[in-house]
Amino acid sequence: IRDQGETVVGREEIKVTYNDIFRAIRFKREPQFDQIRVMGEVAVAMTNTTGTMELVGSRAPVAAQSRELFGLQKEEEMWRITEVRINHPGGEECGCRGGRSG
């Protein structure tokens, strides 16, 4: 999520964005899968995640909750994440494309 939540597109941009996030924020969150639907070579997974996050160096954890929607495509016996949509209860929303899941 870069520049006020702008959509990130492309494998390298996503990698840079996530590296930046994980350097700046420490997460302690637990995802729960609400629903997974497989329709041939495509699938949709809906999750909700609760826990805390802390800016590195702040030592002040904050409650963190979100709902996630993942679009997946099966390629060569592996599921590839093709779409991600994250919604925070406060109304923030962010999305990105790309990635690979084994």
N, C-alpha and C positions, 0 to 999 in steps of 0.2 A: 504494500500500500504506500504509494509515494505521492508527494505533492498534494496534500489534502484529499487522499483517497482516490486519485486518478486510477483508471483501469490499467493494469499491467498486461502486456501482450508479448509473447515470445519467450522461449525457454531461457535465454540468457538474462533477460530483464526480470523474469520471475525469480531466478536463482539469486541475482543481486539483491532484489527486494527482500527475499526471505533471509538472506545472510545479514542484511542490515537490521531487520527486525530482531533476529535471534541474538545479535550482538548487544542490542539496546534493552531488550526486555527478557526477563526470566519468567517463564510460564510454569504454573502448577495447576493443570487443568485436566479434567476427566471427561472424555467424550462418551456420549451414549448414542447408539444407533436407533433411530426411531423407525426407519423404514429403508429397505433395500429392494429395488425392483429391477429384475434382469429381463430384458426383452431382446433375446438373441445376442447380438454382438454389442449392444449398448445397455447401459444400466444407469440408474439414478439412486443415490444414497442421501438420505436426510438424517442429520445428526443434530444434537444440541450439546453444548459444552459448558460446564460450570467449573469454577475454581477461582484462582487468583493470578494476578500478574504483578510484576514489580519492575520498575525501571532500575537497571543495573546501577548500583551505588546508592539508591535512595533508601533501601531497607524499610520501605513502606508499602507492603502488599495491598492491592486493591481488588475488590471483587470483580470478576470478569465472567460474563455470560454471553453466549452467542448461539445462533442457529446457523447450520451450514447445509448447503445443497451442492452435491457433487454430481457432475455428468461424467460418465466413463465410457470408453470405447475399448473393446477387446482387440488386441493386436498381437499376433504371434504368441498366443496362450498367456498373455499378460494383460492386465487391465490398465489402461492409460487414462489419467484424469485429464479431461478435455475442457471442463468448465468448473469453476468454483464460485459460489455466491455465499457471502457471509453477511448475516444480519445481526446487529446488536440491538438489544431491547430499547436503547436510547434513540434509535432511528438511524444510526450510521449504517451504511451498507458498502461493501466493497466486493469486487469480483476480479477474477483473473483467468487466464487460459493457460493450458499446458501442464506438463508434469508427467511423471510415470510412477505407477504403483505396482509392486510385485505381488 
